[in-house]
Amino acid sequence: MKITGITLLILGLALTIFTSLKFFTKEKVVDLGKVEITTQKPHEINWSPLIGIAVMGVGGVVLGLASKKK
């Protein structure tokens, strides 16, 4: 349980600091036999820093419950 709580705290901190994720996918534009033209299309995923704070809160509760059980 302690490892889960610590992992959630670290994940929540990362979600709070980094509020977006950007990645690229390849997309075919033209395909003429052996000739192939592709382009890289950017995608971006955004989330609120409040999600990271909520995940840190859950991690704190899990960590607190794990320490009380001993």
N, CA, C, O and CB atoms as a CASP TS submission, in Angstrom:
PFRMAT TS
TARGET T0000
AUTHOR 0000-0000-0000
METHOD Language model
MODEL 1
PARENT N/A
ATOM      1  N   MET     1       0.816  -1.199   0.000  1.00  0.00           N
ATOM      2  CA  MET     1       0.000   0.000   0.000  1.00  0.00           C
ATOM      3  C   MET     1       0.858   1.260   0.000  1.00  0.00           C
ATOM      4  O   MET     1       0.509   2.264  -0.621  1.00  0.00           O
ATOM      5  CB  MET     1      -0.928   0.000   1.199  1.00  0.00           C
ATOM      6  N   LYS     2       1.988   1.193   0.708  1.00  0.00           N
ATOM      7  CA  LYS     2       2.845   2.376   0.759  1.00  0.00           C
ATOM      8  C   LYS     2       3.393   2.710  -0.625  1.00  0.00           C
ATOM      9  O   LYS     2       3.469   3.880  -1.002  1.00  0.00           O
ATOM     10  CB  LYS     2       4.000   2.160   1.749  1.00  0.00           C
ATOM     11  N   ILE     3       3.773   1.686  -1.377  1.00  0.00           N
ATOM     12  CA  ILE     3       4.319   1.911  -2.712  1.00  0.00           C
ATOM     13  C   ILE     3       3.248   2.524  -3.615  1.00  0.00           C
ATOM     14  O   ILE     3       3.549   3.406  -4.419  1.00  0.00           O
ATOM     15  CB  ILE     3       4.850   0.586  -3.319  1.00  0.00           C
ATOM     16  N   THR     4       2.013   2.069  -3.488  1.00  0.00           N
ATOM     17  CA  THR     4       0.913   2.626  -4.278  1.00  0.00           C
ATOM     18  C   THR     4       0.684   4.090  -3.927  1.00  0.00           C
ATOM     19  O   THR     4       0.481   4.913  -4.820  1.00  0.00           O
ATOM     20  CB  THR     4      -0.375   1.819  -4.051  1.00  0.00           C
ATOM     21  N   GLY     5       0.713   4.422  -2.655  1.00  0.00           N
ATOM     22  CA  GLY     5       0.524   5.802  -2.223  1.00  0.00           C
ATOM     23  C   GLY     5       1.628   6.717  -2.713  1.00  0.00           C
ATOM     24  O   GLY     5       1.364   7.831  -3.164  1.00  0.00           O
ATOM     25  N   ILE     6       2.862   6.253  -2.625  1.00  0.00           N
ATOM     26  CA  ILE     6       3.997   7.059  -3.092  1.00  0.00           C
ATOM     27  C   ILE     6       3.933   7.234  -4.602  1.00  0.00           C
ATOM     28  O   ILE     6       4.221   8.314  -5.118  1.00  0.00           O
ATOM     29  CB  ILE     6       5.338   6.405  -2.687  1.00  0.00           C
ATOM     30  N   THR     7       3.555   6.167  -5.313  1.00  0.00           N
ATOM     31  CA  THR     7       3.422   6.250  -6.773  1.00  0.00           C
ATOM     32  C   THR     7       2.343   7.251  -7.169  1.00  0.00           C
ATOM     33  O   THR     7       2.530   8.024  -8.109  1.00  0.00           O
ATOM     34  CB  THR     7       3.098   4.869  -7.362  1.00  0.00           C
ATOM     35  N   LEU     8       1.225   7.244  -6.467  1.00  0.00           N
ATOM     36  CA  LEU     8       0.152   8.197  -6.763  1.00  0.00           C
ATOM     37  C   LEU     8       0.584   9.630  -6.458  1.00  0.00           C
ATOM     38  O   LEU     8       0.218  10.555  -7.184  1.00  0.00           O
ATOM     39  CB  LEU     8      -1.107   7.847  -5.959  1.00  0.00           C
ATOM     40  N   LEU     9       1.350   9.817  -5.405  1.00  0.00           N
ATOM     41  CA  LEU     9       1.850  11.162  -5.100  1.00  0.00           C
ATOM     42  C   LEU     9       2.777  11.675  -6.205  1.00  0.00           C
ATOM     43  O   LEU     9       2.675  12.831  -6.617  1.00  0.00           O
ATOM     44  CB  LEU     9       2.589  11.163  -3.753  1.00  0.00           C
ATOM     45  N   ILE    10       3.669  10.829  -6.676  1.00  0.00           N
ATOM     46  CA  ILE    10       4.596  11.225  -7.744  1.00  0.00           C
ATOM     47  C   ILE    10       3.840  11.463  -9.049  1.00  0.00           C
ATOM     48  O   ILE    10       4.123  12.424  -9.764  1.00  0.00           O
ATOM     49  CB  ILE    10       5.685  10.145  -7.949  1.00  0.00           C
ATOM     50  N   LEU    11       2.886  10.599  -9.360  1.00  0.00           N
ATOM     51  CA  LEU    11       2.075  10.775 -10.574  1.00  0.00           C
ATOM     52  C   LEU    11       1.273  12.067 -10.504  1.00  0.00           C
ATOM     53  O   LEU    11       1.187  12.790 -11.497  1.00  0.00           O
ATOM     54  CB  LEU    11       1.127   9.576 -10.774  1.00  0.00           C
ATOM     55  N   GLY    12       0.689  12.368  -9.363  1.00  0.00           N
ATOM     56  CA  GLY    12      -0.062  13.602  -9.193  1.00  0.00           C
ATOM     57  C   GLY    12       0.803  14.837  -9.339  1.00  0.00           C
ATOM     58  O   GLY    12       0.383  15.835  -9.925  1.00  0.00           O
ATOM     59  N   LEU    13       2.008  14.769  -8.808  1.00  0.00           N
ATOM     60  CA  LEU    13       2.947  15.883  -8.953  1.00  0.00           C
ATOM     61  C   LEU    13       3.311  16.091 -10.419  1.00  0.00           C
ATOM     62  O   LEU    13       3.369  17.228 -10.889  1.00  0.00           O
ATOM     63  CB  LEU    13       4.218  15.633  -8.121  1.00  0.00           C
ATOM     64  N   ALA    14       3.556  15.008 -11.141  1.00  0.00           N
ATOM     65  CA  ALA    14       3.883  15.110 -12.564  1.00  0.00           C
ATOM     66  C   ALA    14       2.700  15.670 -13.354  1.00  0.00           C
ATOM     67  O   ALA    14       2.895  16.485 -14.256  1.00  0.00           O
ATOM     68  CB  ALA    14       4.292  13.733 -13.123  1.00  0.00           C
ATOM     69  N   LEU    15       1.475  15.245 -13.029  1.00  0.00           N
ATOM     70  CA  LEU    15       0.283  15.763 -13.717  1.00  0.00           C
ATOM     71  C   LEU    15       0.058  17.234 -13.421  1.00  0.00           C
ATOM     72  O   LEU    15      -0.474  17.956 -14.263  1.00  0.00           O
ATOM     73  CB  LEU    15      -0.952  14.966 -13.313  1.00  0.00           C
ATOM     74  N   THR    16       0.450  17.686 -12.252  1.00  0.00           N
ATOM     75  CA  THR    16       0.294  19.091 -11.897  1.00  0.00           C
ATOM     76  C   THR    16       1.334  19.950 -12.625  1.00  0.00           C
ATOM     77  O   THR    16       1.018  21.044 -13.093  1.00  0.00           O
ATOM     78  CB  THR    16       0.416  19.276 -10.372  1.00  0.00           C
ATOM     79  N   ILE    17       2.552  19.463 -12.718  1.00  0.00           N
ATOM     80  CA  ILE    17       3.618  20.239 -13.360  1.00  0.00           C
ATOM     81  C   ILE    17       3.464  20.241 -14.877  1.00  0.00           C
ATOM     82  O   ILE    17       3.538  21.294 -15.511  1.00  0.00           O
ATOM     83  CB  ILE    17       4.992  19.679 -12.975  1.00  0.00           C
ATOM     84  N   PHE    18       3.250  19.071 -15.455  1.00  0.00           N
ATOM     85  CA  PHE    18       3.120  18.953 -16.909  1.00  0.00           C
ATOM     86  C   PHE    18       1.639  18.814 -17.250  1.00  0.00           C
ATOM     87  O   PHE    18       1.049  17.754 -17.040  1.00  0.00           O
ATOM     88  CB  PHE    18       3.941  17.731 -17.459  1.00  0.00           C
ATOM     89  N   THR    19       1.040  19.874 -17.773  1.00  0.00           N
ATOM     90  CA  THR    19      -0.404  19.882 -18.008  1.00  0.00           C
ATOM     91  C   THR    19      -0.790  19.566 -19.447  1.00  0.00           C
ATOM     92  O   THR    19      -1.946  19.748 -19.830  1.00  0.00           O
ATOM     93  CB  THR    19      -0.964  21.216 -17.632  1.00  0.00           C
ATOM     94  N   SER    20       0.152  19.101 -20.238  1.00  0.00           N
ATOM     95  CA  SER    20      -0.195  18.705 -21.605  1.00  0.00           C
ATOM     96  C   SER    20       0.791  17.667 -22.109  1.00  0.00           C
ATOM     97  O   SER    20       1.904  17.533 -21.599  1.00  0.00           O
ATOM     98  CB  SER    20      -0.217  19.929 -22.546  1.00  0.00           C
ATOM     99  N   LEU    21       0.354  16.940 -23.123  1.00  0.00           N
ATOM    100  CA  LEU    21       1.167  15.923 -23.756  1.00  0.00           C
ATOM    101  C   LEU    21       1.044  16.121 -25.256  1.00  0.00           C
ATOM    102  O   LEU    21      -0.069  16.179 -25.778  1.00  0.00           O
ATOM    103  CB  LEU    21       0.734  14.481 -23.326  1.00  0.00           C
ATOM    104  N   LYS    22       2.157  16.226 -25.954  1.00  0.00           N
ATOM    105  CA  LYS    22       2.146  16.444 -27.393  1.00  0.00           C
ATOM    106  C   LYS    22       2.855  15.283 -28.075  1.00  0.00           C
ATOM    107  O   LYS    22       3.958  14.901 -27.685  1.00  0.00           O
ATOM    108  CB  LYS    22       2.817  17.794 -27.760  1.00  0.00           C
ATOM    109  N   PHE    23       2.205  14.722 -29.107  1.00  0.00           N
ATOM    110  CA  PHE    23       2.810  13.640 -29.856  1.00  0.00           C
ATOM    111  C   PHE    23       2.423  13.764 -31.326  1.00  0.00           C
ATOM    112  O   PHE    23       1.485  14.483 -31.672  1.00  0.00           O
ATOM    113  CB  PHE    23       2.382  12.271 -29.286  1.00  0.00           C
ATOM    114  N   PHE    24       3.151  13.060 -32.186  1.00  0.00           N
ATOM    115  CA  PHE    24       2.946  13.126 -33.627  1.00  0.00           C
ATOM    116  C   PHE    24       2.597  11.743 -34.167  1.00  0.00           C
ATOM    117  O   PHE    24       3.101  10.730 -33.682  1.00  0.00           O
ATOM    118  CB  PHE    24       4.201  13.684 -34.332  1.00  0.00           C
ATOM    119  N   THR    25       1.725  11.713 -35.182  1.00  0.00           N
ATOM    120  CA  THR    25       1.412  10.485 -35.884  1.00  0.00           C
ATOM    121  C   THR    25       1.676  10.686 -37.366  1.00  0.00           C
ATOM    122  O   THR    25       1.531  11.792 -37.888  1.00  0.00           O
ATOM    123  CB  THR    25      -0.053  10.057 -35.633  1.00  0.00           C
ATOM    124  N   LYS    26       2.063   9.612 -38.040  1.00  0.00           N
ATOM    125  CA  LYS    26       2.284   9.673 -39.487  1.00  0.00           C
ATOM    126  C   LYS    26       0.964   9.412 -40.190  1.00  0.00           C
ATOM    127  O   LYS    26       0.183   8.550 -39.787  1.00  0.00           O
ATOM    128  CB  LYS    26       3.369   8.645 -39.941  1.00  0.00           C
ATOM    129  N   GLU    27       0.734  10.170 -41.242  1.00  0.00           N
ATOM    130  CA  GLU    27      -0.499  10.043 -41.999  1.00  0.00           C
ATOM    131  C   GLU    27      -0.158  10.023 -43.481  1.00  0.00           C
ATOM    132  O   GLU    27       0.594  10.872 -43.959  1.00  0.00           O
ATOM    133  CB  GLU    27      -1.486  11.197 -41.668  1.00  0.00           C
ATOM    134  N   LYS    28      -0.712   9.047 -44.217  1.00  0.00           N
ATOM    135  CA  LYS    28      -0.470   8.981 -45.653  1.00  0.00           C
ATOM    136  C   LYS    28      -1.240  10.086 -46.360  1.00  0.00           C
ATOM    137  O   LYS    28      -2.429  10.288 -46.112  1.00  0.00           O
ATOM    138  CB  LYS    28      -0.869   7.601 -46.213  1.00  0.00           C
ATOM    139  N   VAL    29      -0.552  10.795 -47.239  1.00  0.00           N
ATOM    140  CA  VAL    29      -1.193  11.832 -48.036  1.00  0.00           C
ATOM    141  C   VAL    29      -1.455  11.297 -49.443  1.00  0.00           C
ATOM    142  O   VAL    29      -2.565  11.408 -49.964  1.00  0.00           O
ATOM    143  CB  VAL    29      -0.316  13.113 -48.088  1.00  0.00           C
ATOM    144  N   VAL    30      -0.409  10.709 -50.053  1.00  0.00           N
ATOM    145  CA  VAL    30      -0.515  10.166 -51.399  1.00  0.00           C
ATOM    146  C   VAL    30       0.163   8.805 -51.421  1.00  0.00           C
ATOM    147  O   VAL    30       1.244   8.640 -50.855  1.00  0.00           O
ATOM    148  CB  VAL    30       0.118  11.127 -52.450  1.00  0.00           C
ATOM    149  N   ASP    31      -0.463   7.826 -52.072  1.00  0.00           N
ATOM    150  CA  ASP    31       0.115   6.500 -52.215  1.00  0.00           C
ATOM    151  C   ASP    31      -0.036   6.084 -53.671  1.00  0.00           C
ATOM    152  O   ASP    31      -1.111   5.650 -54.085  1.00  0.00           O
ATOM    153  CB  ASP    31      -0.566   5.471 -51.253  1.00  0.00           C
ATOM    154  N   LEU    32       1.035   6.211 -54.451  1.00  0.00           N
ATOM    155  CA  LEU    32       1.037   5.863 -55.874  1.00  0.00           C
ATOM    156  C   LEU    32       2.049   4.748 -56.117  1.00  0.00           C
ATOM    157  O   LEU    32       3.174   5.013 -56.540  1.00  0.00           O
ATOM    158  CB  LEU    32       1.364   7.107 -56.755  1.00  0.00           C
ATOM    159  N   GLY    33       1.665   3.536 -55.859  1.00  0.00           N
ATOM    160  CA  GLY    33       2.572   2.407 -56.058  1.00  0.00           C
ATOM    161  C   GLY    33       3.734   2.467 -55.089  1.00  0.00           C
ATOM    162  O   GLY    33       3.565   2.353 -53.875  1.00  0.00           O
ATOM    163  N   LYS    34       4.939   2.652 -55.662  1.00  0.00           N
ATOM    164  CA  LYS    34       6.135   2.710 -54.811  1.00  0.00           C
ATOM    165  C   LYS    34       6.363   4.106 -54.238  1.00  0.00           C
ATOM    166  O   LYS    34       7.165   4.274 -53.319  1.00  0.00           O
ATOM    167  CB  LYS    34       7.363   2.275 -55.603  1.00  0.00           C
ATOM    168  N   VAL    35       5.669   5.097 -54.768  1.00  0.00           N
ATOM    169  CA  VAL    35       5.815   6.465 -54.272  1.00  0.00           C
ATOM    170  C   VAL    35       4.787   6.687 -53.165  1.00  0.00           C
ATOM    171  O   VAL    35       3.586   6.506 -53.365  1.00  0.00           O
ATOM    172  CB  VAL    35       5.635   7.514 -55.427  1.00  0.00           C
ATOM    173  N   GLU    36       5.277   7.074 -52.018  1.00  0.00           N
ATOM    174  CA  GLU    36       4.391   7.297 -50.871  1.00  0.00           C
ATOM    175  C   GLU    36       4.775   8.614 -50.202  1.00  0.00           C
ATOM    176  O   GLU    36       5.935   8.828 -49.849  1.00  0.00           O
ATOM    177  CB  GLU    36       4.474   6.110 -49.851  1.00  0.00           C
ATOM    178  N   ILE    37       3.804   9.478 -50.033  1.00  0.00           N
ATOM    179  CA  ILE    37       4.036  10.761 -49.376  1.00  0.00           C
ATOM    180  C   ILE    37       3.285  10.750 -48.054  1.00  0.00           C
ATOM    181  O   ILE    37       2.078  10.517 -48.004  1.00  0.00           O
ATOM    182  CB  ILE    37       3.580  11.963 -50.278  1.00  0.00           C
ATOM    183  N   THR    38       4.032  11.009 -46.981  1.00  0.00           N
ATOM    184  CA  THR    38       3.417  11.043 -45.653  1.00  0.00           C
ATOM    185  C   THR    38       3.678  12.391 -45.000  1.00  0.00           C
ATOM    186  O   THR    38       4.590  13.125 -45.382  1.00  0.00           O
ATOM    187  CB  THR    38       3.956   9.897 -44.763  1.00  0.00           C
ATOM    188  N   THR    39       2.870  12.690 -44.025  1.00  0.00           N
ATOM    189  CA  THR    39       3.049  13.894 -43.236  1.00  0.00           C
ATOM    190  C   THR    39       2.919  13.534 -41.762  1.00  0.00           C
ATOM    191  O   THR    39       2.277  12.547 -41.401  1.00  0.00           O
ATOM    192  CB  THR    39       2.022  14.986 -43.639  1.00  0.00           C
ATOM    193  N   GLN    40       3.529  14.338 -40.933  1.00  0.00           N
ATOM    194  CA  GLN    40       3.400  14.116 -39.495  1.00  0.00           C
ATOM    195  C   GLN    40       2.364  15.082 -38.945  1.00  0.00           C
ATOM    196  O   GLN    40       2.504  16.299 -39.062  1.00  0.00           O
ATOM    197  CB  GLN    40       4.768  14.296 -38.770  1.00  0.00           C
ATOM    198  N   LYS    41       1.331  14.526 -38.349  1.00  0.00           N
ATOM    199  CA  LYS    41       0.238  15.327 -37.819  1.00  0.00           C
ATOM    200  C   LYS    41       0.404  15.460 -36.300  1.00  0.00           C
ATOM    201  O   LYS    41       0.485  14.451 -35.599  1.00  0.00           O
ATOM    202  CB  LYS    41      -1.142  14.691 -38.178  1.00  0.00           C
ATOM    203  N   PRO    42       0.456  16.695 -35.789  1.00  0.00           N
ATOM    204  CA  PRO    42       0.618  16.864 -34.335  1.00  0.00           C
ATOM    205  C   PRO    42      -0.713  16.688 -33.595  1.00  0.00           C
ATOM    206  O   PRO    42      -1.769  17.084 -34.089  1.00  0.00           O
ATOM    207  CB  PRO    42       1.208  18.252 -34.024  1.00  0.00           C
ATOM    208  N   HIS    43      -0.642  16.097 -32.423  1.00  0.00           N
ATOM    209  CA  HIS    43      -1.793  15.932 -31.528  1.00  0.00           C
ATOM    210  C   HIS    43      -1.386  16.445 -30.151  1.00  0.00           C
ATOM    211  O   HIS    43      -0.237  16.289 -29.737  1.00  0.00           O
ATOM    212  CB  HIS    43      -2.268  14.425 -31.460  1.00  0.00           C
ATOM    213  N   GLU    44      -2.321  17.048 -29.454  1.00  0.00           N
ATOM    214  CA  GLU    44      -2.027  17.564 -28.118  1.00  0.00           C
ATOM    215  C   GLU    44      -3.172  17.194 -27.177  1.00  0.00           C
ATOM    216  O   GLU    44      -4.346  17.378 -27.497  1.00  0.00           O
ATOM    217  CB  GLU    44      -1.811  19.109 -28.149  1.00  0.00           C
ATOM    218  N   ILE    45      -2.801  16.671 -26.014  1.00  0.00           N
ATOM    219  CA  ILE    45      -3.768  16.332 -24.976  1.00  0.00           C
ATOM    220  C   ILE    45      -3.526  17.277 -23.804  1.00  0.00           C
ATOM    221  O   ILE    45      -2.405  17.361 -23.302  1.00  0.00           O
ATOM    222  CB  ILE    45      -3.645  14.823 -24.536  1.00  0.00           C
ATOM    223  N   ASN    46      -4.544  17.975 -23.371  1.00  0.00           N
ATOM    224  CA  ASN    46      -4.436  18.920 -22.251  1.00  0.00           C
ATOM    225  C   ASN    46      -5.327  18.461 -21.099  1.00  0.00           C
ATOM    226  O   ASN    46      -6.382  17.866 -21.316  1.00  0.00           O
ATOM    227  CB  ASN    46      -4.826  20.358 -22.699  1.00  0.00           C
ATOM    228  N   TRP    47      -4.892  18.744 -19.879  1.00  0.00           N
ATOM    229  CA  TRP    47      -5.703  18.472 -18.699  1.00  0.00           C
ATOM    230  C   TRP    47      -5.459  19.568 -17.678  1.00  0.00           C
ATOM    231  O   TRP    47      -4.478  20.309 -17.751  1.00  0.00           O
ATOM    232  CB  TRP    47      -5.381  17.074 -18.101  1.00  0.00           C
ATOM    233  N   SER    48      -6.356  19.650 -16.745  1.00  0.00           N
ATOM    234  CA  SER    48      -6.295  20.679 -15.704  1.00  0.00           C
ATOM    235  C   SER    48      -5.304  20.266 -14.613  1.00  0.00           C
ATOM    236  O   SER    48      -5.186  19.080 -14.307  1.00  0.00           O
ATOM    237  CB  SER    48      -7.701  20.923 -15.094  1.00  0.00           C
ATOM    238  N   PRO    49      -4.591  21.229 -14.023  1.00  0.00           N
ATOM    239  CA  PRO    49      -3.704  20.890 -12.909  1.00  0.00           C
ATOM    240  C   PRO    49      -4.479  20.399 -11.684  1.00  0.00           C
ATOM    241  O   PRO    49      -3.901  19.776 -10.794  1.00  0.00           O
ATOM    242  CB  PRO    49      -2.858  22.100 -12.531  1.00  0.00           C
ATOM    243  N   LEU    50      -5.768  20.673 -11.636  1.00  0.00           N
ATOM    244  CA  LEU    50      -6.584  20.191 -10.518  1.00  0.00           C
ATOM    245  C   LEU    50      -6.667  18.662 -10.498  1.00  0.00           C
ATOM    246  O   LEU    50      -6.841  18.064  -9.436  1.00  0.00           O
ATOM    247  CB  LEU    50      -7.994  20.788 -10.598  1.00  0.00           C
ATOM    248  N   ILE    51      -6.544  18.039 -11.652  1.00  0.00           N
ATOM    249  CA  ILE    51      -6.528  16.573 -11.701  1.00  0.00           C
ATOM    250  C   ILE    51      -5.299  16.049 -10.967  1.00  0.00           C
ATOM    251  O   ILE    51      -5.392  15.081 -10.212  1.00  0.00           O
ATOM    252  CB  ILE    51      -6.541  16.065 -13.171  1.00  0.00           C
ATOM    253  N   GLY    52      -4.160  16.678 -11.182  1.00  0.00           N
ATOM    254  CA  GLY    52      -2.939  16.278 -10.485  1.00  0.00           C
ATOM    255  C   GLY    52      -3.051  16.468  -8.981  1.00  0.00           C
ATOM    256  O   GLY    52      -2.575  15.638  -8.206  1.00  0.00           O
ATOM    257  N   ILE    53      -3.681  17.558  -8.571  1.00  0.00           N
ATOM    258  CA  ILE    53      -3.877  17.808  -7.137  1.00  0.00           C
ATOM    259  C   ILE    53      -4.794  16.749  -6.536  1.00  0.00           C
ATOM    260  O   ILE    53      -4.569  16.293  -5.415  1.00  0.00           O
ATOM    261  CB  ILE    53      -4.466  19.221  -6.902  1.00  0.00           C
ATOM    262  N   ALA    54      -5.833  16.354  -7.284  1.00  0.00           N
ATOM    263  CA  ALA    54      -6.749  15.312  -6.798  1.00  0.00           C
ATOM    264  C   ALA    54      -6.029  13.968  -6.675  1.00  0.00           C
ATOM    265  O   ALA    54      -6.238  13.240  -5.705  1.00  0.00           O
ATOM    266  CB  ALA    54      -7.964  15.177  -7.741  1.00  0.00           C
ATOM    267  N   VAL    55      -5.188  13.638  -7.650  1.00  0.00           N
ATOM    268  CA  VAL    55      -4.439  12.381  -7.595  1.00  0.00           C
ATOM    269  C   VAL    55      -3.460  12.399  -6.421  1.00  0.00           C
ATOM    270  O   VAL    55      -3.277  11.382  -5.752  1.00  0.00           O
ATOM    271  CB  VAL    55      -3.682  12.137  -8.923  1.00  0.00           C
ATOM    272  N   MET    56      -2.830  13.551  -6.168  1.00  0.00           N
ATOM    273  CA  MET    56      -1.946  13.656  -5.003  1.00  0.00           C
ATOM    274  C   MET    56      -2.733  13.486  -3.707  1.00  0.00           C
ATOM    275  O   MET    56      -2.236  12.877  -2.759  1.00  0.00           O
ATOM    276  CB  MET    56      -1.213  15.009  -5.002  1.00  0.00           C
ATOM    277  N   GLY    57      -3.944  14.012  -3.655  1.00  0.00           N
ATOM    278  CA  GLY    57      -4.788  13.843  -2.470  1.00  0.00           C
ATOM    279  C   GLY    57      -5.129  12.385  -2.225  1.00  0.00           C
ATOM    280  O   GLY    57      -5.078  11.911  -1.090  1.00  0.00           O
ATOM    281  N   VAL    58      -5.474  11.676  -3.287  1.00  0.00           N
ATOM    282  CA  VAL    58      -5.776  10.240  -3.157  1.00  0.00           C
ATOM    283  C   VAL    58      -4.529   9.488  -2.707  1.00  0.00           C
ATOM    284  O   VAL    58      -4.612   8.594  -1.866  1.00  0.00           O
ATOM    285  CB  VAL    58      -6.303   9.657  -4.502  1.00  0.00           C
ATOM    286  N   GLY    59      -3.379   9.847  -3.263  1.00  0.00           N
ATOM    287  CA  GLY    59      -2.131   9.207  -2.848  1.00  0.00           C
ATOM    288  C   GLY    59      -1.814   9.471  -1.385  1.00  0.00           C
ATOM    289  O   GLY    59      -1.315   8.585  -0.690  1.00  0.00           O
ATOM    290  N   GLY    60      -2.097  10.675  -0.910  1.00  0.00           N
ATOM    291  CA  GLY    60      -1.888  10.998   0.502  1.00  0.00           C
ATOM    292  C   GLY    60      -2.799  10.199   1.411  1.00  0.00           C
ATOM    293  O   GLY    60      -2.380   9.742   2.474  1.00  0.00           O
ATOM    294  N   VAL    61      -4.052  10.028   0.992  1.00  0.00           N
ATOM    295  CA  VAL    61      -5.009   9.236   1.792  1.00  0.00           C
ATOM    296  C   VAL    61      -4.567   7.782   1.840  1.00  0.00           C
ATOM    297  O   VAL    61      -4.587   7.156   2.900  1.00  0.00           O
ATOM    298  CB  VAL    61      -6.448   9.340   1.205  1.00  0.00           C
ATOM    299  N   VAL    62      -4.165   7.242   0.685  1.00  0.00           N
ATOM    300  CA  VAL    62      -3.716   5.837   0.639  1.00  0.00           C
ATOM    301  C   VAL    62      -2.479   5.658   1.511  1.00  0.00           C
ATOM    302  O   VAL    62      -2.370   4.679   2.250  1.00  0.00           O
ATOM    303  CB  VAL    62      -3.410   5.396  -0.825  1.00  0.00           C
ATOM    304  N   LEU    63      -1.545   6.607   1.425  1.00  0.00           N
ATOM    305  CA  LEU    63      -0.334   6.528   2.235  1.00  0.00           C
ATOM    306  C   LEU    63      -0.653   6.659   3.716  1.00  0.00           C
ATOM    307  O   LEU    63      -0.049   5.971   4.539  1.00  0.00           O
ATOM    308  CB  LEU    63       0.656   7.608   1.816  1.00  0.00           C
ATOM    309  N   GLY    64      -1.588   7.526   4.067  1.00  0.00           N
ATOM    310  CA  GLY    64      -1.999   7.686   5.460  1.00  0.00           C
ATOM    311  C   GLY    64      -2.670   6.439   6.007  1.00  0.00           C
ATOM    312  O   GLY    64      -2.411   6.037   7.142  1.00  0.00           O
ATOM    313  N   LEU    65      -3.528   5.828   5.206  1.00  0.00           N
ATOM    314  CA  LEU    65      -4.195   4.593   5.641  1.00  0.00           C
ATOM    315  C   LEU    65      -3.205   3.452   5.777  1.00  0.00           C
ATOM    316  O   LEU    65      -3.351   2.605   6.658  1.00  0.00           O
ATOM    317  CB  LEU    65      -5.300   4.204   4.659  1.00  0.00           C
ATOM    318  N   ALA    66      -2.200   3.420   4.913  1.00  0.00           N
ATOM    319  CA  ALA    66      -1.201   2.340   4.982  1.00  0.00           C
ATOM    320  C   ALA    66      -0.354   2.465   6.240  1.00  0.00           C
ATOM    321  O   ALA    66       0.047   1.453   6.816  1.00  0.00           O
ATOM    322  CB  ALA    66      -0.295   2.358   3.736  1.00  0.00           C
ATOM    323  N   SER    67      -0.079   3.680   6.672  1.00  0.00           N
ATOM    324  CA  SER    67       0.754   3.852   7.861  1.00  0.00           C
ATOM    325  C   SER    67      -0.050   3.621   9.152  1.00  0.00           C
ATOM    326  O   SER    67       0.530   3.248  10.171  1.00  0.00           O
ATOM    327  CB  SER    67       1.372   5.258   7.871  1.00  0.00           C
ATOM    328  N   LYS    68      -1.368   3.836   9.124  1.00  0.00           N
ATOM    329  CA  LYS    68      -2.196   3.608  10.304  1.00  0.00           C
ATOM    330  C   LYS    68      -2.444   2.126  10.574  1.00  0.00           C
ATOM    331  O   LYS    68      -2.704   1.745  11.715  1.00  0.00           O
ATOM    332  CB  LYS    68      -3.514   4.320  10.147  1.00  0.00           C
ATOM    333  N   LYS    69      -2.367   1.286   9.540  1.00  0.00           N
ATOM    334  CA  LYS    69      -2.651  -0.132   9.704  1.00  0.00           C
ATOM    335  C   LYS    69      -1.571  -0.856  10.490  1.00  0.00           C
ATOM    336  O   LYS    69      -1.835  -1.935  11.022  1.00  0.00           O
ATOM    337  CB  LYS    69      -2.817  -0.780   8.359  1.00  0.00           C
ATOM    338  N   LYS    70      -0.373  -0.312  10.585  1.00  0.00           N
ATOM    339  CA  LYS    70       0.710  -0.992  11.305  1.00  0.00           C
ATOM    340  C   LYS    70       0.622  -0.828  12.769  1.00  0.00           C
ATOM    341  O   LYS    70       1.465  -1.346  13.500  1.00  0.00           O
ATOM    342  CB  LYS    70       2.022  -0.507  10.855  1.00  0.00           C
TER
END
